[in-house]
């Protein structure tokens, strides 16, 4: 199978640049949108149990595992960049080695997580401090769900591979397998078999392993099972040198992700200093953030794959073309979000909460949210560009600079302007990320060898 299959239409003609962007961004947006729907199904199923403790325990468990697994999201990002570059060079052997090393690295991390699971459980109790009744049910959830770690990290790597080779529809299928199986099994175990919290955890566990096995089958089909087995048997594949480069890239993105997660966690902590209504309003604002990411992430994925392929083969002009085309569509999407939030922001808030005091605080903060898509589109796009160019060190450095700005501003702005000041800090944080990355962007361009003259 060739690397450029997805660039052709049914008649064998090359797709236009815009259609190539949407061939990746469209399925990615659909895939991203399916995950929150499963969360709603889980909440609906467990919410029909007579005791609210079950819903609280699932909420605690989902928060903990989202934090743990999201921290290792670098498995998806680093794999995408490396695979896209190898794909651009038409280096099939390099692609085989990258995906095998990536999956092996993910399994190693998963084994570490399984080995320290009691420490993770104890730490989560210390941080979240649930009541004794909630903690007892949460332990049931944790003891089951932790065994999905190998499957989740394998799926991250495979998703990165599929995006890197521009097989976004396959990535969509993988995500739908996960989400549809998760929702269906949770309904079966909770409503059908009355398994409660354990049913939710078991449904997620089985769905995550089914997705991982589906992804492995996709990779085997792409390369051929015999070729993958031959790669696995190569002694040179397992030399430490090859894994050091992968670990370095992953390490930079890991630190970058921790800084981002810390900043977002601090938003809720600062909201607590304002009052209960501000915390509730911030949860509403997070829904708007989720809506923004559902769309803008799709174009970031597109630039990862398309610009990453151009970077891999040293085609500077092509790299700049893909940056330009994907950014055009990302800006259009951001404009639609801003217009949508301007006209529909208040109805969305009214849909999310009936509490008048919370509505009032959220509506007062809405002007910041309206402009947030335009402000934050740049950091989404540059993240994709940097991933495609595997500029992981620069991603970490620019995030660190932006984090320093966030820390400097979050207290004073929140103290002076309340919830509006807190979310203004979030907007400034996003703007700083995009600005610092834009300053570094010419360095990436200089690293690309000029394309050979025809």
C-alpha positions as a Python dict, from the first residue, in 0.01 Angstrom:
ca = {
    (1, 'X'): (0, 0, 0),
    (2, 'X'): (145, 335, -97),
    (3, 'X'): (166, 639, 122),
    (4, 'X'): (-38, 864, -106),
    (5, 'X'): (-350, 651, -154),
    (6, 'X'): (-569, 894, 38),
    (7, 'X'): (-469, 1182, -194),
    (8, 'X'): (-656, 1030, -487),
    (9, 'X'): (-1027, 1029, -570),
    (10, 'X'): (-1226, 732, -702),
    (11, 'X'): (-1105, 800, -1055),
    (12, 'X'): (-739, 799, -954),
    (13, 'X'): (-701, 1177, -985),
    (14, 'X'): (-527, 1377, -716),
    (15, 'X'): (-762, 1557, -479),
    (16, 'X'): (-749, 1935, -455),
    (17, 'X'): (-560, 2080, -158),
    (18, 'X'): (-886, 2179, 13),
    (19, 'X'): (-1035, 1832, -31),
    (20, 'X'): (-718, 1671, 105),
    (21, 'X'): (-746, 1889, 415),
    (22, 'X'): (-1110, 1797, 465),
    (23, 'X'): (-1038, 1430, 401),
    (24, 'X'): (-845, 1439, 728),
    (25, 'X'): (-1019, 1716, 922),
    (26, 'X'): (-1376, 1596, 855),
    (27, 'X'): (-1341, 1244, 999),
    (28, 'X'): (-1130, 1381, 1285),
    (29, 'X'): (-1404, 1626, 1381),
    (30, 'X'): (-1666, 1348, 1372),
    (31, 'X'): (-1441, 1120, 1578),
    (32, 'X'): (-1376, 1391, 1837),
    (33, 'X'): (-1747, 1467, 1859),
    (34, 'X'): (-1842, 1107, 1933),
    (35, 'X'): (-1654, 1089, 2265),
    (36, 'X'): (-1871, 1341, 2459),
    (37, 'X'): (-2183, 1153, 2345),
    (38, 'X'): (-2056, 839, 2518),
    (39, 'X'): (-1999, 1043, 2832),
    (40, 'X'): (-2363, 1149, 2817),
    (41, 'X'): (-2471, 784, 2776),
    (42, 'X'): (-2261, 682, 3078),
    (43, 'X'): (-2406, 964, 3286),
    (44, 'X'): (-2760, 879, 3178),
    (45, 'X'): (-2717, 508, 3258),
    (46, 'X'): (-2556, 549, 3599),
    (47, 'X'): (-2780, 847, 3677),
    (48, 'X'): (-3084, 618, 3670),
    (49, 'X'): (-2957, 424, 3971),
    (50, 'X'): (-3139, 513, 4293),
    (51, 'X'): (-2831, 635, 4486),
    (52, 'X'): (-2640, 946, 4371),
    (53, 'X'): (-2320, 800, 4517),
    (54, 'X'): (-2281, 582, 4207),
    (55, 'X'): (-2282, 882, 3974),
    (56, 'X'): (-2034, 1067, 4198),
    (57, 'X'): (-1800, 765, 4203),
    (58, 'X'): (-1806, 737, 3823),
    (59, 'X'): (-1741, 1110, 3800),
    (60, 'X'): (-1436, 1076, 4024),
    (61, 'X'): (-1311, 773, 3828),
    (62, 'X'): (-1361, 938, 3490),
    (63, 'X'): (-1175, 1249, 3610),
    (64, 'X'): (-880, 1046, 3741),
    (65, 'X'): (-838, 830, 3431),
    (66, 'X'): (-888, 1123, 3195),
    (67, 'X'): (-602, 1295, 3377),
    (68, 'X'): (-377, 987, 3376),
    (69, 'X'): (-435, 891, 3014),
    (70, 'X'): (-435, 1248, 2879),
    (71, 'X'): (-92, 1295, 3037),
    (72, 'X'): (33, 1027, 2796),
    (73, 'X'): (-134, 1177, 2491),
    (74, 'X'): (217, 1239, 2360),
    (75, 'X'): (203, 881, 2230),
    (76, 'X'): (-44, 997, 1965),
    (77, 'X'): (131, 1325, 1883),
    (78, 'X'): (489, 1201, 1853),
    (79, 'X'): (383, 901, 1646),
    (80, 'X'): (190, 1122, 1404),
    (81, 'X'): (488, 1349, 1341),
    (82, 'X'): (741, 1071, 1292),
    (83, 'X'): (509, 863, 1073),
    (84, 'X'): (406, 1164, 860),
    (85, 'X'): (770, 1249, 791),
    (86, 'X'): (858, 888, 701),
    (87, 'X'): (545, 874, 482),
    (88, 'X'): (656, 1193, 303),
    (89, 'X'): (992, 1030, 228),
    (90, 'X'): (809, 714, 113),
    (91, 'X'): (1017, 529, 374),
    (92, 'X'): (806, 223, 448),
    (93, 'X'): (1076, 58, 657),
    (94, 'X'): (1104, 370, 869),
    (95, 'X'): (727, 371, 920),
    (96, 'X'): (730, 5, 1028),
    (97, 'X'): (1008, 66, 1276),
    (98, 'X'): (839, 379, 1415),
    (99, 'X'): (503, 217, 1480),
    (100, 'X'): (656, -93, 1638),
    (101, 'X'): (880, 115, 1865),
    (102, 'X'): (591, 345, 1950),
    (103, 'X'): (365, 56, 2052),
    (104, 'X'): (645, -107, 2250),
    (105, 'X'): (712, 222, 2429),
    (106, 'X'): (341, 258, 2509),
    (107, 'X'): (325, -94, 2651),
    (108, 'X'): (628, -23, 2869),
    (109, 'X'): (458, 287, 3013),
    (110, 'X'): (140, 85, 3069),
    (111, 'X'): (332, -181, 3263),
    (112, 'X'): (476, 91, 3486),
    (113, 'X'): (125, 228, 3548),
    (114, 'X'): (0, -119, 3640),
    (115, 'X'): (297, -166, 3870),
    (116, 'X'): (229, 155, 4063),
    (117, 'X'): (-149, 136, 4055),
    (118, 'X'): (-184, 141, 4434),
    (119, 'X'): (26, 456, 4452),
    (120, 'X'): (-192, 616, 4183),
    (121, 'X'): (-507, 516, 4370),
    (122, 'X'): (-377, 657, 4698),
    (123, 'X'): (-266, 981, 4532),
    (124, 'X'): (-605, 1026, 4366),
    (125, 'X'): (-781, 987, 4701),
    (126, 'X'): (-548, 1241, 4860),
    (127, 'X'): (-610, 1496, 4582),
    (128, 'X'): (-985, 1456, 4535),
    (129, 'X'): (-1082, 1360, 4895),
    (130, 'X'): (-1412, 1182, 4815),
    (131, 'X'): (-1644, 1075, 5096),
    (132, 'X'): (-1604, 724, 5235),
    (133, 'X'): (-1910, 597, 5046),
    (134, 'X'): (-1790, 743, 4716),
    (135, 'X'): (-1435, 617, 4777),
    (136, 'X'): (-1557, 259, 4825),
    (137, 'X'): (-1736, 260, 4488),
    (138, 'X'): (-1451, 450, 4322),
    (139, 'X'): (-1208, 175, 4426),
    (140, 'X'): (-1425, -80, 4242),
    (141, 'X'): (-1408, 140, 3932),
    (142, 'X'): (-1033, 199, 3964),
    (143, 'X'): (-940, -167, 4018),
    (144, 'X'): (-1109, -260, 3689),
    (145, 'X'): (-1034, 42, 3471),
    (146, 'X'): (-659, 53, 3538),
    (147, 'X'): (-620, -267, 3333),
    (148, 'X'): (-719, -74, 3023),
    (149, 'X'): (-389, 119, 3033),
    (150, 'X'): (-207, -103, 2778),
    (151, 'X'): (-501, -85, 2538),
    (152, 'X'): (-538, 293, 2570),
    (153, 'X'): (-170, 364, 2505),
    (154, 'X'): (-159, 121, 2211),
    (155, 'X'): (-466, 292, 2065),
    (156, 'X'): (-297, 633, 2106),
    (157, 'X'): (0, 512, 1903),
    (158, 'X'): (-217, 356, 1634),
    (159, 'X'): (-434, 669, 1607),
    (160, 'X'): (-116, 870, 1556),
    (161, 'X'): (-5, 628, 1286),
    (162, 'X'): (-337, 647, 1101),
    (163, 'X'): (-338, 1027, 1103),
    (164, 'X'): (26, 1031, 992),
    (165, 'X'): (-50, 818, 685),
    (166, 'X'): (-361, 1030, 612),
    (167, 'X'): (-602, 744, 680),
    (168, 'X'): (-838, 963, 879),
    (169, 'X'): (-1142, 749, 795),
    (170, 'X'): (-971, 450, 953),
    (171, 'X'): (-894, 664, 1259),
    (172, 'X'): (-1265, 754, 1268),
    (173, 'X'): (-1363, 386, 1250),
    (174, 'X'): (-1124, 311, 1537),
    (175, 'X'): (-1276, 586, 1750),
    (176, 'X'): (-1630, 475, 1667),
    (177, 'X'): (-1548, 115, 1762),
    (178, 'X'): (-1429, 245, 2098),
    (179, 'X'): (-1720, 480, 2162),
    (180, 'X'): (-2007, 268, 2028),
    (181, 'X'): (-1886, -42, 2212),
    (182, 'X'): (-1830, 163, 2526),
    (183, 'X'): (-2179, 312, 2520),
    (184, 'X'): (-2349, -17, 2429),
    (185, 'X'): (-2164, -225, 2688),
    (186, 'X'): (-2225, 29, 2962),
    (187, 'X'): (-2597, 25, 2892),
    (188, 'X'): (-2594, -356, 2894),
    (189, 'X'): (-2396, -390, 3216),
    (190, 'X'): (-2568, -111, 3410),
    (191, 'X'): (-2930, -123, 3296),
    (192, 'X'): (-2943, -483, 3174),
    (193, 'X'): (-2728, -665, 3431),
    (194, 'X'): (-2753, -413, 3717),
    (195, 'X'): (-2375, -407, 3771),
    (196, 'X'): (-2359, -41, 3874),
    (197, 'X'): (-2018, 127, 3891),
    (198, 'X'): (-1837, -199, 3812),
    (199, 'X'): (-2045, -225, 3493),
    (200, 'X'): (-1934, 118, 3373),
    (201, 'X'): (-1568, 33, 3439),
    (202, 'X'): (-1595, -311, 3276),
    (203, 'X'): (-1772, -169, 2970),
    (204, 'X'): (-1494, 87, 2924),
    (205, 'X'): (-1226, -178, 2976),
    (206, 'X'): (-1368, -416, 2713),
    (207, 'X'): (-1431, -134, 2464),
    (208, 'X'): (-1074, -4, 2499),
    (209, 'X'): (-928, -350, 2435),
    (210, 'X'): (-1158, -403, 2136),
    (211, 'X'): (-1039, -73, 1992),
    (212, 'X'): (-674, -167, 2048),
    (213, 'X'): (-719, -504, 1874),
    (214, 'X'): (-902, -334, 1587),
    (215, 'X'): (-616, -87, 1552),
    (216, 'X'): (-354, -361, 1550),
    (217, 'X'): (-549, -533, 1272),
    (218, 'X'): (-549, -205, 1074),
    (219, 'X'): (-172, -168, 1109),
    (220, 'X'): (-120, -533, 1008),
    (221, 'X'): (-340, -480, 703),
    (222, 'X'): (-149, -165, 603),
    (223, 'X'): (197, -324, 610),
    (224, 'X'): (112, -691, 592),
    (225, 'X'): (141, -923, 892),
    (226, 'X'): (454, -1091, 753),
    (227, 'X'): (636, -758, 715),
    (228, 'X'): (552, -656, 1070),
    (229, 'X'): (670, -990, 1210),
    (230, 'X'): (995, -952, 1017),
    (231, 'X'): (1039, -604, 1165),
    (232, 'X'): (974, -737, 1515),
    (233, 'X'): (1253, -992, 1471),
    (234, 'X'): (1514, -733, 1368),
    (235, 'X'): (1774, -698, 1643),
    (236, 'X'): (1862, -346, 1536),
    (237, 'X'): (1502, -239, 1603),
    (238, 'X'): (1544, -300, 1975),
    (239, 'X'): (1871, -111, 2018),
    (240, 'X'): (1853, 157, 2284),
    (241, 'X'): (1957, 433, 2044),
    (242, 'X'): (1630, 412, 1850),
    (243, 'X'): (1423, 435, 2167),
    (244, 'X'): (1622, 727, 2310),
    (245, 'X'): (1516, 955, 2023),
    (246, 'X'): (1154, 848, 2069),
    (247, 'X'): (1173, 896, 2447),
    (248, 'X'): (1325, 1243, 2405),
    (249, 'X'): (1047, 1357, 2172),
    (250, 'X'): (783, 1205, 2401),
    (251, 'X'): (945, 1357, 2708),
    (252, 'X'): (928, 1711, 2573),
    (253, 'X'): (561, 1669, 2477),
    (254, 'X'): (488, 1508, 2816),
    (255, 'X'): (624, 1811, 3003),
    (256, 'X'): (433, 2041, 2768),
    (257, 'X'): (112, 1847, 2840),
    (258, 'X'): (166, 1859, 3216),
    (259, 'X'): (206, 2238, 3201),
    (260, 'X'): (-117, 2267, 3002),
    (261, 'X'): (-304, 2039, 3244),
    (262, 'X'): (-171, 2232, 3542),
    (263, 'X'): (-291, 2562, 3395),
    (264, 'X'): (-639, 2423, 3330),
    (265, 'X'): (-652, 2276, 3681),
    (266, 'X'): (-556, 2613, 3826),
    (267, 'X'): (-851, 2771, 3647),
    (268, 'X'): (-1089, 2563, 3860),
    (269, 'X'): (-882, 2631, 4175),
    (270, 'X'): (-899, 3006, 4117),
    (271, 'X'): (-1272, 2979, 4049),
    (272, 'X'): (-1306, 2823, 4396),
    (273, 'X'): (-1157, 3138, 4549),
    (274, 'X'): (-1437, 3343, 4391),
    (275, 'X'): (-1727, 3126, 4503),
    (276, 'X'): (-1948, 2827, 4429),
    (277, 'X'): (-2130, 3010, 4149),
    (278, 'X'): (-1801, 3085, 3975),
    (279, 'X'): (-1703, 2716, 3989),
    (280, 'X'): (-2033, 2615, 3832),
    (281, 'X'): (-2004, 2890, 3568),
    (282, 'X'): (-1649, 2775, 3487),
    (283, 'X'): (-1781, 2425, 3422),
    (284, 'X'): (-2022, 2584, 3173),
    (285, 'X'): (-1733, 2774, 3013),
    (286, 'X'): (-1545, 2445, 2981),
    (287, 'X'): (-1825, 2319, 2756),
    (288, 'X'): (-1753, 2608, 2518),
    (289, 'X'): (-1382, 2514, 2532),
    (290, 'X'): (-1475, 2156, 2443),
    (291, 'X'): (-1685, 2273, 2148),
    (292, 'X'): (-1391, 2481, 2019),
    (293, 'X'): (-1149, 2189, 2044),
    (294, 'X'): (-1383, 1953, 1859),
    (295, 'X'): (-1351, 2160, 1542),
    (296, 'X'): (-1008, 2319, 1558),
    (297, 'X'): (-835, 1992, 1648),
    (298, 'X'): (-948, 1851, 1314),
    (299, 'X'): (-748, 2108, 1116),
    (300, 'X'): (-453, 2064, 1351),
    (301, 'X'): (-457, 1691, 1266),
    (302, 'X'): (-464, 1779, 897),
    (303, 'X'): (-158, 2003, 918),
    (304, 'X'): (24, 1740, 1126),
    (305, 'X'): (-15, 1483, 849),
    (306, 'X'): (15, 1700, 538),
    (307, 'X'): (284, 1945, 650),
    (308, 'X'): (462, 1662, 833),
    (309, 'X'): (487, 1466, 507),
    (310, 'X'): (631, 1770, 329),
    (311, 'X'): (879, 1824, 613),
    (312, 'X'): (991, 1463, 589),
    (313, 'X'): (1083, 1492, 223),
    (314, 'X'): (1238, 1838, 259),
    (315, 'X'): (979, 2020, 48),
    (316, 'X'): (971, 2368, 201),
    (317, 'X'): (730, 2514, -56),
    (318, 'X'): (488, 2226, -6),
    (319, 'X'): (519, 2257, 372),
    (320, 'X'): (424, 2626, 355),
    (321, 'X'): (135, 2542, 120),
    (322, 'X'): (-18, 2296, 368),
    (323, 'X'): (30, 2537, 656),
    (324, 'X'): (-150, 2805, 453),
    (325, 'X'): (-442, 2586, 337),
    (326, 'X'): (-511, 2429, 675),
    (327, 'X'): (-482, 2763, 853),
    (328, 'X'): (-732, 2915, 609),
    (329, 'X'): (-993, 2654, 702),
    (330, 'X'): (-909, 2676, 1073),
    (331, 'X'): (-965, 3054, 1063),
    (332, 'X'): (-1298, 3004, 884),
    (333, 'X'): (-1401, 2753, 1152),
    (334, 'X'): (-1291, 2991, 1427),
    (335, 'X'): (-1499, 3267, 1268),
    (336, 'X'): (-1806, 3040, 1266),
    (337, 'X'): (-1748, 2958, 1633),
    (338, 'X'): (-1722, 3326, 1725),
    (339, 'X'): (-2038, 3412, 1533),
    (340, 'X'): (-2219, 3111, 1681),
    (341, 'X'): (-2119, 3199, 2038),
    (342, 'X'): (-2221, 3562, 1980),
    (343, 'X'): (-2570, 3470, 1863),
    (344, 'X'): (-2629, 3146, 2054),
    (345, 'X'): (-2408, 3184, 2361),
    (346, 'X'): (-2685, 3279, 2600),
    (347, 'X'): (-2925, 3005, 2479),
    (348, 'X'): (-2644, 2748, 2520),
    (349, 'X'): (-2583, 2868, 2875),
    (350, 'X'): (-2957, 2850, 2947),
    (351, 'X'): (-2959, 2494, 2814),
    (352, 'X'): (-2670, 2392, 3039),
    (353, 'X'): (-2797, 2532, 3369),
    (354, 'X'): (-3126, 2640, 3529),
    (355, 'X'): (-2959, 2820, 3819),
    (356, 'X'): (-3009, 3192, 3764),
    (357, 'X'): (-2700, 3302, 3957),
    (358, 'X'): (-2479, 3066, 3756),
    (359, 'X'): (-2640, 3181, 3431),
    (360, 'X'): (-2573, 3542, 3524),
    (361, 'X'): (-2202, 3479, 3594),
    (362, 'X'): (-2161, 3276, 3275),
    (363, 'X'): (-2335, 3538, 3061),
    (364, 'X'): (-2117, 3810, 3212),
    (365, 'X'): (-1809, 3612, 3105),
    (366, 'X'): (-1946, 3539, 2757),
    (367, 'X'): (-1763, 3830, 2581),
    (368, 'X'): (-1432, 3654, 2649),
    (369, 'X'): (-1567, 3321, 2525),
    (370, 'X'): (-1702, 3481, 2206),
    (371, 'X'): (-1353, 3589, 2102),
    (372, 'X'): (-1170, 3285, 2239),
    (373, 'X'): (-1189, 3086, 1910),
    (374, 'X'): (-1015, 3365, 1716),
    (375, 'X'): (-753, 3404, 1989),
    (376, 'X'): (-686, 3031, 2040),
    (377, 'X'): (-696, 2905, 1679),
    (378, 'X'): (-328, 2995, 1645),
    (379, 'X'): (-209, 2770, 1926),
    (380, 'X'): (-414, 2479, 1785),
    (381, 'X'): (-264, 2530, 1440),
    (382, 'X'): (92, 2579, 1557),
    (383, 'X'): (66, 2272, 1777),
    (384, 'X'): (-18, 2075, 1463),
    (385, 'X'): (267, 2237, 1268),
    (386, 'X'): (518, 2169, 1545),
    (387, 'X'): (401, 1806, 1578),
    (388, 'X'): (436, 1754, 1203),
    (389, 'X'): (790, 1891, 1222),
    (390, 'X'): (858, 1694, 1545),
    (391, 'X'): (968, 2021, 1708),
    (392, 'X'): (888, 1879, 2052),
    (393, 'X'): (1152, 2079, 2238),
    (394, 'X'): (1015, 2403, 2097),
    (395, 'X'): (660, 2297, 2191),
    (396, 'X'): (774, 2251, 2550),
    (397, 'X'): (970, 2578, 2560),
    (398, 'X'): (689, 2792, 2416),
    (399, 'X'): (438, 2630, 2652),
    (400, 'X'): (669, 2702, 2946),
    (401, 'X'): (695, 3070, 2852),
    (402, 'X'): (316, 3092, 2817),
    (403, 'X'): (270, 2912, 3150),
    (404, 'X'): (489, 3171, 3322),
    (405, 'X'): (267, 3445, 3178),
    (406, 'X'): (-40, 3255, 3298),
    (407, 'X'): (97, 3223, 3652),
    (408, 'X'): (188, 3592, 3662),
    (409, 'X'): (-158, 3707, 3551),
    (410, 'X'): (-410, 3460, 3689),
    (411, 'X'): (-404, 3586, 4049),
    (412, 'X'): (-410, 3962, 3986),
    (413, 'X'): (-669, 3949, 3706),
    (414, 'X'): (-897, 3716, 3902),
    (415, 'X'): (-870, 3930, 4214),
    (416, 'X'): (-944, 4249, 4019),
    (417, 'X'): (-1211, 4134, 3771),
    (418, 'X'): (-1345, 3811, 3920),
    (419, 'X'): (-1458, 3537, 3684),
    (420, 'X'): (-1417, 3766, 3383),
    (421, 'X'): (-1053, 3820, 3481),
    (422, 'X'): (-996, 3446, 3526),
    (423, 'X'): (-1120, 3363, 3178),
    (424, 'X'): (-941, 3663, 3032),
    (425, 'X'): (-625, 3498, 3167),
    (426, 'X'): (-718, 3180, 2980),
    (427, 'X'): (-748, 3383, 2660),
    (428, 'X'): (-411, 3550, 2722),
    (429, 'X'): (-256, 3209, 2789),
    (430, 'X'): (-385, 3081, 2453),
    (431, 'X'): (-265, 3397, 2277),
    (432, 'X'): (82, 3363, 2432),
    (433, 'X'): (107, 3004, 2315),
    (434, 'X'): (26, 3102, 1957),
    (435, 'X'): (250, 3411, 1964),
    (436, 'X'): (559, 3233, 2100),
    (437, 'X'): (512, 2952, 1848),
    (438, 'X'): (476, 3206, 1566),
    (439, 'X'): (809, 3362, 1669),
    (440, 'X'): (975, 3018, 1651),
    (441, 'X'): (805, 2914, 1324),
    (442, 'X'): (1080, 3061, 1094),
    (443, 'X'): (1331, 2832, 1265),
    (444, 'X'): (1124, 2532, 1153),
    (445, 'X'): (1119, 2666, 797),
    (446, 'X'): (1498, 2707, 796),
    (447, 'X'): (1539, 2346, 902),
    (448, 'X'): (1362, 2222, 588),
    (449, 'X'): (1606, 2149, 307),
    (450, 'X'): (1497, 2327, -14),
    (451, 'X'): (1312, 2099, -252),
    (452, 'X'): (1533, 1974, -539),
    (453, 'X'): (1499, 2157, -869),
    (454, 'X'): (1300, 1948, -1121),
}
